[in-house]
Amino acid sequence: MAPAFSALTLFDVVLCVLIIGVALCSSSVRDLFAATVLLIIYGVFVAIAWVRLGAVDVALAEAAIGAGLTGVLLIGAVARLKITESPAAAVSRWQFAAKVIPASLGLLIASGLAYLVLTVEWRETLQAPVLANLPDTGVLNPVTAVLLNYRAYDTLLETSVLFAALIASWCTTHDDLWGERAGLRQHTRRAGILATFGRFLPPIGLIVGIHIFWAGADKWGGAFQAGTIFAAVWILAIMAGVIDAPNATGRSIRSFAVAGPMFFTFVALTGVLAQSFLIIPVMVAKPLTLAIEACLTLSIAATLMLLVLGAPRRSA
């Protein structure tokens, strides 16, 4: 047993060093594209760390959203930026301070958090009450139970903020382009690699996404993870030319985007008639939880897909 424990300890130490090293490199490198790539690598390492901590749900979300779609958004943003300063230009004092001050604050906050983790005595956690009341939630996954019961306010706000981000993105659309299809027109060769993968991977991704969604009630998985997979499949099919990008004014895509927040809010307000705001009755906990998760999955998939494609910028 000793060699195995030593190997795992060594792996954890190396992983921590890599996470800290990549984070420092990402925040200090001057090239924006290199910084974005390093940030994606950082997200992958953090996802592995969450797996080592036993939080598979968080690891899936970090890998899919933190390293995946966020990386795609940042790469798109870097591609659109116009660099006005020469790479060889001298760094002024203000530019140097703008880098040193945030880095110093980050190091100070990280040191404070490390001190709290190592010194604070944790007397009571939510693990016992969550497990004790798990049968009343209708699900066996503690994470799903917490997100829709103990943290229902946070979950509702998170989905609403995601939808608000989509609205803000659409607000950048020029008036004469409103109503056109989202994103840029993709040009791919019929026998090319992208077109081949665009036809081969989406069915597999759909099956995986459905499994992640359905399994989220009893084990790792859930709406955010499944929605991100569906969004990635959707984007791949659009990039490969298998399907067209949706129209920004289309009723179907708008219905998908608003389904989650609207249904979640409806359930929350309906709970007022029975007990209080955001209360799920025990008798219908299981089907109602699955319905909320299904609507959230559709909304997350549609919203993330539209955010990655960007505002309408091309003709149909």
N, C-alpha and C positions, 0 to 999 in steps of 0.2 A: 504493500500500500504506500510505503514511503516514496518510492520513485515516481509513482503516478501523481501523488500530491505535489512533489517537487516540480514535476513537469508542468502541472497546471499553474502553480505559483509563478514559475518562470514565464509562462505564457501571459499571465495577467500583468506581470511587471513590464514585459516587452510591449504589451498592448497599451498600457498607460503611458509609457515613454513615447510610443508612436503617436498617440492622441495629442499629447502635449506638444511634441515636436511639429506635427502637421499644423496644429492650431497656431503656433508661433510663426511658422513659415507663411501661412495663409494671411496673417495679419501684418506681416512685415514685407512681403514681396511687393515690388512696385508694378509689375505687369498684371493687369486686371484679369486677363484670361488665365494666367498661371494661378492667381489667387482663387479664381472660381474653381479650377480643377482641384486645387488643394482643399478647398472647402467641401467639395463632393467626396474626396477621399476621407476627409475628417468625418463626414456623416456616415460613411461605411464603417469606419473604425468604431464610432460611437454605437452603431447598431450591433456590432459584434460584442461590444462591452455590455449592452443591455441583455444580450443572449446569455452572457456569462453570469449576469445577475439574476437570471431566471425570468426576466420581464420580456417574454416573447412578443406580446402585443405591442409594447413600446418599441421594440426592435424592428418590427414590421413597419410601423408608422414612420420611424426614423429613416429606414432604408428607402421606403417608397416616396415619402414626402420630403424629408430633410435632405437626403442625398440625391433622390431621383428628380422629381418634378421641380423642386427648388433649384437644383443645378441647371436644369433646362431653361428655366426662367432667367437665371443669372447669365447664362451663356448668350441667350437672346438679347438681354440688356446690354451686355458688353459689345455685342456685334453692332448695336445701333449707336453706341456712344461715339462721339467725334473727339478724338484726342487732340487737344489744342496746344499742349505743351510738349516740347521736344524731350525725349527720354534722357538726353544728355544735359538738360537744363539743371542749373544749380538749385538745390533745395533751400528755400528761405527759412528764416527762423520761425515764421508762423507755421509753415508746413511741417517743420520738425516738431513744433509744440503740438500741432494737431494730431500727430502720431504718438508722441510720448505720453501726453496726458490721458487719452483713452486707454493706452496700454497699462499705464500705472494704476488707473482706477480699476481696470479689469483684474490686475494682479492683486490689488488690495481686497477686492470683493472675493476673489477666489481663495485668498489666504483666510479671510474671515469665515467663509463657508467651511473650509477644511478644519479650522479651529472648532467650529460648532459641532461638526460631525464627530470629531475625535474627543471632545470634552463633555458635550451635553449628555445627560443621562436620560435615555428614552424610557419612560415609565409605562406609557400606555399608547397603543396604536389602534387604528380602526380595524385591524385584522379580526379580532374576536367578535365585535358586533356585526361586521359584514358577514362572516361565516355563520353566525347564529341566525341572522335574518335572511340568509340566502334562499331558503325555500319559498319565502314570500315574494321574491322578485320574479319567480318564474324561469330563471336561468341558472346555470351551474357555473358560468364563468364569472368570477368575482369582479373582474375589470368591467365587464358589461353591466353588471349589477350596480357598481359604483357610478359609472358614467350616466346611467339612466335613473338612479335613485338618489344616492348621496350627493352626486355632482351634476344633477340634472340642469341646474341653472348654468353652470359652466358649459355643458355640452350644447345647450340651446344657444348661448351667446357665441360659441365657437362657430357653429354653422351659420349663424346670422352674420358674423363678421366676414366669413368666407364669401357669402352672397354679396355683402356690401363691397368687398374688394372687386368682385366682378362688375358691379355697377360702376365703381370708380374707373375701372379699366375701359368700360364701354363709353364713359363720358369723354374719353380722349378722341372719339371718332369724329371725323369731320362730317358736317351736315350733309354734304353731297354724297358721302359714302354710306350713310346710315341705311340699313336694309340690305347691304351686300353681304356676301359670305365672309366669315371670320378668317383672319390669317392671310398668308400669302399663297398664291397658286403653286402647287408642288408639281415638278416635272421629273418623272422617273422613267427609266427604260423598262419595257415590258419584261425583258429577260434579265433585268438587273437584280442585284442582291436585295435592295430595299423592296422592290416589288414582290420578290419571292418570299421574303420574310413577312411582308405585309399581308400575304395570303395564307401563310402557314402558321404564324404565331397567334393571330387573334382567336381562333377557335380554342386553342390551348389556354390562352389567357382568360377567356370567358369561363371555361370550366374551373380553372383555379380560383377566379374571382367569386364564382358562385359557391364554391366549397369554403372559401375564407369567410364569406358572409354567413352561410348557414352554420358553420362550425363556431362562429363567434358567440353563439348563445351558451355553449357548453364548454368550450376551450378557447385557445388563442384564435384571434380573428375578430372581425366586426366590420362596421360600416366604413370607417375611415380607411382601413386597409383594403377592403374589397373595392370601394369607390376609386381609390388610387389606381388599382389594377385595371379596372374598367376604363378609366381615363387614359391610361397608357395604351391599352388596346385600341381605343377609339382614335387616339392621335396617330398611332402606327398605321392604321388602316387609311387614314386621311393622307398621311405622308406618302404612302405607297400608291395612292390613286385608286384604291379599291372603292372608297366612298367619297362623296363630296363633303366639304366642311359645311356645318349647319349655317343657316341664315340667321342673322342676329335678331330679326324680327319674327322668326318662326314661332308658332305657338307651342309646338312639341318641345323644342329645346328650352323654352322659357318655363314650360310646365315642369320639366325635369329639374331645372335649377331651383325652382321655388318649392318643389314638393316637400322636401325635408323640413325646412324651417316652418312652413305653413302647417303641415300635419302635426309637427311637434308642438307648435303653439296652440293648435286646436285641442290636442290632448291635455295640455297644461290648463287651458281655460275650462275644459269640460270637467277636470278634476275639482274645480272650485265648487261645482254643483254638489259633489259628493262630500269632499272633506276640505281640501285646500289646494292652492296652486301647485301644479306639477306633482300631483299625487296619482300614482297608477294603482287602481283597485287590484287586490290580490286575486280575485276571481278571474280576471281577464289579463293577468300580468304577462303570461307567456305569449299569447297571440298579439297583444298590444305592443309588447316589446319588439317582436319580430316585425310588425307593421312599421313601427318607428324606424327600426334599423333599415328596412327595405327602402323607405322614402329617403332616409338620410344617404343611403348608398347611391341612389339615383342622383340626388342633388350634388353630392360630392364629386361624382364622376363627371357630370355635366359642367359643373363650375370649374373644376381643375382643368378639364379639357379646353374650355373657352378661355381661361386665363393663359394657358400655354400658347394657344393659337394667337391670342391678342385681338385687338379691335379690328373691325372690318377694314380691309385695305385693298380689296381687289374686286373686279367685276365678276358676276356669275358666269 
